Amino acid sequence: MEQKEFDEIIACISEPRLSSYKNESNIIIENYIEIIQKSQQIYPALHIIEVIFRNKVHGAVADILEEKNWLLDFKNGNPFLIETFSSLQKTTQTNEKKDLYDFFKDEVTKAYDSSLSIAKKNSRNIIEGDIIASLTFGFWTALMGKPFINILGNKGLYIKVFKELKLEFKDIGSPEYNMKINKIRDNLNNIRSNRNRVFSSRKTKKL
């Protein structure tokens, strides 16, 4: 690559962003391009994983709450669901310092509003599946987190999502079970982090 071409690319991409793609001597733009290309290749697989995961989590929560359309019903003011998720009010996210109940409510509301707009354009009523698809991957992984343990985790959420756990553990809450759950949470956080990096790379303009 000629120096002029290299300088033009540097002008379009922040140097701090490229700094993670350097070797001992200098920044290698080819590495950056290669990472983007690889990210684009694995994007479809990650998307499929995300769809499967969110549907499994939604189905598991529906079983626990005994509410098939729990997202729609929550948005429409179902007293039982509001009372259930209101128990999150005193818990905050350490990274955002935001009330967990507000986070949950805001995410569902944004997904509902977005879904409703699309449904109206297509002259149909909004359905539960619209909201499921509109919620972020971070929302679904958050449901698997510790703040939701009293609402969902202790009632079999992990066993419903990951069927093999039911064969591996007899009791929910045993030390061995909790260690396994913590490992799953860490893995989900890593997947979410890597997924976000891949999706971010995919949105980068081709050079």
C-alpha positions as CSV (number, residue, x, y, z in Angstrom):
1,M,0.0,0.0,0.0
2,E,1.4,3.4,-1.0
3,Q,2.0,6.0,1.7
4,K,-0.6,8.4,0.2
5,E,-3.3,5.8,0.3
6,F,-2.3,4.9,3.9
7,D,-2.5,8.5,5.0
8,E,-5.9,8.9,3.4
9,I,-7.2,5.9,5.3
10,I,-5.7,7.2,8.6
11,A,-7.6,10.5,8.0
12,C,-10.9,8.6,7.8
13,I,-10.3,6.3,10.8
14,S,-9.2,7.4,14.3
15,E,-5.7,6.3,15.1
16,P,-6.6,5.2,18.6
17,R,-9.1,2.7,17.0
18,L,-6.3,1.4,14.8
19,S,-3.8,1.1,17.7
20,S,-5.0,-2.4,18.6
21,Y,-4.1,-3.6,15.2
22,K,-0.4,-2.7,15.2
23,N,2.8,-4.7,15.3
24,E,6.1,-3.8,16.9
25,S,7.1,-1.3,14.3
26,N,3.9,0.5,13.0
27,I,0.2,0.4,12.5
28,I,-0.8,-2.2,9.9
29,I,-4.0,-1.1,8.1
30,E,-4.2,-4.5,6.4
31,N,-4.8,-6.1,9.8
32,Y,-7.7,-3.7,10.4
33,I,-9.2,-4.6,7.0
34,E,-8.8,-8.3,7.7
35,I,-10.6,-8.1,11.1
36,I,-13.5,-6.3,9.4
37,Q,-13.7,-9.0,6.7
38,K,-13.6,-11.8,9.3
39,S,-16.3,-10.1,11.3
40,Q,-18.6,-9.9,8.3
41,Q,-18.1,-13.6,7.7
42,I,-19.2,-14.6,11.2
43,Y,-22.0,-12.1,11.5
44,P,-24.7,-14.5,10.2
45,A,-23.8,-17.2,12.7
46,L,-23.9,-14.7,15.6
47,H,-27.2,-13.4,14.4
48,I,-28.7,-17.0,14.4
49,I,-27.3,-17.6,17.9
50,E,-28.9,-14.3,19.1
51,V,-32.3,-15.2,17.7
52,I,-32.2,-18.7,19.2
53,F,-31.1,-17.4,22.6
54,R,-33.6,-14.6,22.9
55,N,-36.5,-17.0,21.9
56,K,-35.3,-19.6,24.5
57,V,-35.1,-16.9,27.2
58,H,-38.5,-15.5,26.3
59,G,-40.1,-18.9,26.4
60,A,-38.4,-19.7,29.7
61,V,-39.6,-16.5,31.3
62,A,-43.1,-17.1,29.9
63,D,-43.1,-20.5,31.6
64,I,-42.0,-19.1,34.9
65,L,-44.5,-16.2,34.9
66,E,-47.2,-18.3,33.3
67,E,-47.8,-15.4,30.9
68,K,-47.3,-16.2,27.2
69,N,-47.3,-12.6,26.1
70,W,-45.5,-11.2,29.2
71,L,-43.8,-8.3,27.3
72,L,-47.1,-7.0,25.8
73,D,-48.9,-7.6,29.1
74,F,-46.3,-5.8,31.1
75,K,-46.5,-2.8,28.7
76,N,-50.3,-2.9,28.9
77,G,-50.2,-2.6,32.7
78,N,-50.6,-6.2,33.9
79,P,-50.7,-5.7,37.8
80,F,-49.0,-9.1,38.5
81,L,-46.1,-8.4,36.1
82,I,-45.6,-4.9,37.3
83,E,-45.5,-6.1,40.9
84,T,-43.1,-8.9,40.0
85,F,-40.6,-6.7,38.2
86,S,-41.0,-3.8,40.6
87,S,-38.9,-5.9,43.0
88,L,-35.9,-4.7,40.9
89,Q,-36.4,-1.1,42.0
90,K,-33.9,-1.1,44.8
91,T,-31.1,-2.7,42.6
92,T,-28.9,-0.6,40.4
93,Q,-26.6,-1.5,37.6
94,T,-23.0,-0.8,38.7
95,N,-22.0,0.4,35.2
96,E,-24.8,2.8,34.6
97,K,-26.0,3.6,38.1
98,K,-29.5,3.2,36.8
99,D,-32.4,1.7,38.6
100,L,-32.9,-1.9,37.2
101,Y,-36.6,-1.6,37.1
102,D,-36.3,1.6,35.1
103,F,-33.9,-0.1,32.8
104,F,-36.3,-3.0,32.3
105,K,-39.3,-0.7,31.8
106,D,-37.5,1.7,29.4
107,E,-36.1,-1.2,27.2
108,V,-39.6,-2.8,26.9
109,T,-41.2,0.6,26.2
110,K,-38.6,1.5,23.4
111,A,-39.0,-1.9,21.9
112,Y,-42.8,-1.6,22.0
113,D,-42.9,1.8,20.5
114,S,-40.5,0.7,17.7
115,S,-42.6,-2.4,17.0
116,L,-45.9,-0.5,17.1
117,S,-44.6,1.9,14.5
118,I,-43.6,-0.9,12.1
119,A,-46.9,-2.8,12.7
120,K,-48.9,0.3,11.9
121,K,-47.0,0.8,8.6
122,N,-47.9,-2.7,7.7
123,S,-51.6,-2.2,8.7
124,R,-51.6,-4.9,11.4
125,N,-51.6,-5.2,15.2
126,I,-48.5,-5.5,17.2
127,I,-47.6,-9.0,18.4
128,E,-45.3,-10.4,21.1
129,G,-42.8,-11.5,18.5
130,D,-42.3,-7.9,17.3
131,I,-41.2,-6.8,20.8
132,I,-38.9,-9.9,21.2
133,A,-37.1,-9.0,18.0
134,S,-36.8,-5.3,18.9
135,L,-35.1,-5.9,22.3
136,T,-31.4,-5.8,22.4
137,F,-29.1,-8.8,23.0
138,G,-28.0,-6.9,26.2
139,F,-31.6,-7.0,27.5
140,W,-31.8,-10.8,27.1
141,T,-28.4,-11.4,28.8
142,A,-29.4,-9.0,31.6
143,L,-32.4,-11.2,32.4
144,M,-29.8,-14.0,33.1
145,G,-28.0,-11.7,35.6
146,K,-27.9,-11.7,39.4
147,P,-30.4,-8.8,39.8
148,F,-33.1,-11.0,38.3
149,I,-32.2,-14.1,40.4
150,N,-35.1,-13.7,42.8
151,I,-37.6,-13.3,40.0
152,L,-36.4,-15.7,37.5
153,G,-33.1,-17.5,38.4
154,N,-34.3,-19.2,41.5
155,K,-37.4,-20.4,39.6
156,G,-35.5,-22.4,37.0
157,L,-34.6,-19.9,34.3
158,Y,-31.2,-21.4,33.6
159,I,-32.5,-25.0,33.6
160,K,-35.2,-24.0,31.2
161,V,-32.8,-22.2,28.8
162,F,-30.0,-24.7,29.1
163,K,-31.6,-28.1,29.3
164,E,-28.4,-30.0,30.0
165,L,-28.2,-28.3,33.5
166,K,-31.3,-30.3,34.5
167,L,-29.4,-33.5,33.9
168,E,-26.3,-32.3,35.5
169,F,-27.7,-30.9,38.7
170,K,-30.5,-32.1,41.0
171,D,-30.8,-29.0,43.1
172,I,-31.0,-25.3,42.1
173,G,-28.9,-23.2,44.4
174,S,-26.2,-25.8,45.4
175,P,-22.6,-24.5,45.5
176,E,-21.7,-26.5,42.4
177,Y,-24.8,-25.2,40.6
178,N,-24.0,-21.6,41.5
179,M,-20.5,-22.0,40.3
180,K,-21.8,-23.3,36.9
181,I,-24.3,-20.4,36.7
182,N,-21.6,-17.8,37.4
183,K,-19.5,-19.3,34.6
184,I,-22.4,-19.2,32.2
185,R,-22.9,-15.5,33.1
186,D,-19.3,-14.8,32.4
187,N,-19.6,-16.6,29.0
188,L,-22.7,-14.6,28.1
189,N,-21.0,-11.4,28.9
190,N,-18.0,-12.3,26.8
191,I,-20.3,-13.3,23.9
192,R,-22.2,-10.0,24.2
193,S,-18.9,-8.1,24.2
194,N,-17.5,-9.9,21.2
195,R,-20.9,-9.7,19.4
196,N,-21.0,-6.0,19.8
197,R,-17.5,-5.7,18.4
198,V,-18.4,-7.8,15.4
199,F,-21.6,-5.8,14.7
200,S,-19.7,-2.6,15.1
201,S,-17.1,-3.8,12.6
202,R,-19.8,-4.8,10.2
203,K,-21.2,-1.3,10.2
204,T,-17.8,0.2,9.3
205,K,-17.7,1.4,5.7
206,K,-15.7,-0.7,3.3
207,L,-12.3,0.8,2.5
